Every structure is written in C-alpha cells, then in structure tokens.
Amino acid sequence: MKYEFSYGDPISEEDALAKLREMGLHAFAFDVDTETDEPLHWHEFEGAAWIISGSGSFADETGAVTQVKAGCHSRFPAGWLHQELAGTKVRVAFGTNIPFKQWTHPINKEPSIRPAILC
C-alpha cells in the first residue's frame, strides 16, 4: 500500500467508522491535541483515517507539511514516517489492520529501528 491523502466533504463519526469497518479495519475514534511537534516516527500497522472535526497539520519524512481539516481522508502503510505538528486539534476516526490490543509499545517507533522491509 502507498500513502494516499485526499480532501473531502465533512463526514460524521458514525459514517467514518462504518467505512473503516467496511474496509476490514479495526476502527475507533479519538481526540488529538498536539501542543508541540512530535518526533518523526512510524507505526507497525497499516490503516486509514478520517478527520471528523478540527484542524491541524503533519509532516512526512521529507518535511512536506499537509494541512488537515474535517473531511480529510488518508490511507497509510506500516512504516510510513510522519509527525503531527504543534497546534493540531482534531477528532479522528482511525482504522488499523491490527487490533489495538495487539499493538507493541511504544506505539510511536523511532526511525532508526524501522525494518528495511517497511522502508
């Protein structure tokens, strides 16, 4: 899977969670309130997300910044390097191919330990 991002019309939390489940993902929703830039990191899971409300931004490993708002949708592969940036306050519907209880910790993993197969 390649990283994909699109702007769309706002979507309800209920509808976003239903779409994530239709994609075969383990879906849940949560609030993000990022006060300082996160370090660049990756996750062991692949998935998708919809921004339900709020706004903010994130950067990828090249430093390219993407602004987010309600209706934004993304799909991301395991190992994708990114960071949330300061000032991001959003409600997000999030779905992953691995159930939350099976995620290893820390959830945000350092780039130096990313397996070559995920690069």
Phi and psi in degrees as a GROMACS rama.xvg file:
@    title "Ramachandran Plot"
@    xaxis  label "Phi"
@    yaxis  label "Psi"
@TYPE xy
-99.4074  156.969  LYS-2
-67.4158  135.215  TYR-3
-134.321  142.824  GLU-4
-143.155  138.302  PHE-5
-147.211  151.233  SER-6
-93.5302  136.941  TYR-7
-143.585  -177.013  GLY-8
-70.9038  149.858  ASP-9
-53.8795  149.035  PRO-10
-133.49  145.756  ILE-11
-73.6221  156.378  SER-12
-60.1214  -43.1219  GLU-13
-58.9653  -45.5258  GLU-14
-67.8154  -40.0648  ASP-15
-64.1853  -43.3051  ALA-16
-63.4041  -39.0204  LEU-17
-63.8287  -41.9568  ALA-18
-63.6164  -40.7409  LYS-19
-63.2575  -41.8689  LEU-20
-66.1079  -37.1193  ARG-21
-62.2477  -27.4188  GLU-22
-80.726  -0.641932  MET-23
82.6156  18.6049  GLY-24
-99.8051  157.005  LEU-25
-84.7155  113.901  HIS-26
-112.559  144.364  ALA-27
-158.497  170.477  PHE-28
-128.537  149.88  ALA-29
-158.001  166.006  PHE-30
-97.8792  142.069  ASP-31
-118.197  130.654  VAL-32
-137.882  93.7287  ASP-33
-96.6311  110.372  THR-34
-85.1575  -32.1484  GLU-35
-132.615  157.084  THR-36
-57.0675  132.632  ASP-37
-76.0173  154.596  GLU-38
-68.2493  153.627  PRO-39
-59.0515  135.554  LEU-40
-155.073  175.878  HIS-41
-141.289  168.832  TRP-42
-126.442  155.983  HIS-43
-79.1786  -11.2143  GLU-44
-106.944  156.551  PHE-45
-104.158  161.795  GLU-46
179.616  -157.671  GLY-47
-151.263  159.585  ALA-48
-150.361  150.942  ALA-49
-125.447  136.658  TRP-50
-83.5826  122.43  ILE-51
-87.6753  -43.1777  ILE-52
-156.069  164.384  SER-53
90.3732  -168.636  GLY-54
-155.304  166.773  SER-55
168.529  -158.492  GLY-56
-157.72  160.377  SER-57
-143.022  163.01  PHE-58
-125.716  150.602  ALA-59
-97.6969  -173.527  ASP-60
-65.6853  -18.936  GLU-61
-88.011  -7.76269  THR-62
93.0001  -1.729  GLY-63
-65.2876  128.519  ALA-64
-99.9753  135.227  VAL-65
-119.754  129.116  THR-66
-86.9778  139.886  GLN-67
-122.336  152.454  VAL-68
-155.365  175.08  LYS-69
-53.3307  132.328  ALA-70
100.6  -15.1542  GLY-71
-65.5313  143.548  CYS-72
-132.938  140.347  HIS-73
-138.39  153.982  SER-74
-127.258  138.481  ARG-75
-142.284  143.11  PHE-76
-84.2285  159.32  PRO-77
-59.3309  140.737  ALA-78
89.4533  -3.91795  GLY-79
-66.0598  122.857  TRP-80
-83.4891  130.07  LEU-81
-160.848  171.251  HIS-82
-153.449  137.515  GLN-83
-78.6803  144.292  GLU-84
-104.908  154.072  LEU-85
-52.4531  140.333  ALA-86
94.4407  -3.90161  GLY-87
-74.4978  122.612  THR-88
-136.254  103.365  LYS-89
-140.521  158.75  VAL-90
-104.497  128.966  ARG-91
-128.877  138.017  VAL-92
-97.2559  127.668  ALA-93
-131.534  135.833  PHE-94
-133.941  139.457  GLY-95
-132.258  159.219  THR-96
-79.7286  -11.289  ASN-97
-117.299  130.738  ILE-98
-60.1264  144.878  PRO-99
-49.2779  -43.1599  PHE-100
-64.0943  -16.4623  LYS-101
-98.6955  -2.17535  GLN-102
-65.6679  141.094  TRP-103
-87.5496  160.152  THR-104
-118.016  145.48  HIS-105
-70.7239  153.811  PRO-106
-68.3467  -43.2144  ILE-107
-86.394  112.54  ASN-108
-102.074  144.312  LYS-109
-68.8408  141.981  GLU-110
-56.0876  -32.273  PRO-111
-65.4627  -18.4763  SER-112
-107.408  11.2731  ILE-113
-71.3054  124.272  ARG-114
-62.1397  145.193  PRO-115
-56.7661  -33.2146  ALA-116
-63.4987  -21.3059  ILE-117
-96.7162  0.518913  LEU-118
